[in-house]
Amino acid sequence: MFKNVIAPVQAWLLSQGRCVGCGTDLSEGKKASHAQGEKVTCNKCGRIFIKDKDTGKYRRALFEEV
């Protein structure tokens, strides 16, 4: 049940380009190249995201991508 409440909030934050953990703007994070786009690490909490090079949308990085 808890996941059903949190998932829409996290999806909304990612659509706004913000970190799902602390809410900071991901455009200010550390960037590195990645095969599927750009790897972005949040400056505040350290969560890792992948920015898709075609659509420009963020998603959480999989364990294998870290």
Secondary structure, 3 states (H helix, E strand, C coil): CHHHHHHHHHHHHHHCCECCCCCCEHHHCEEEEECCEEEEECCCCCCEEEEECCCCCEEECCHHHC
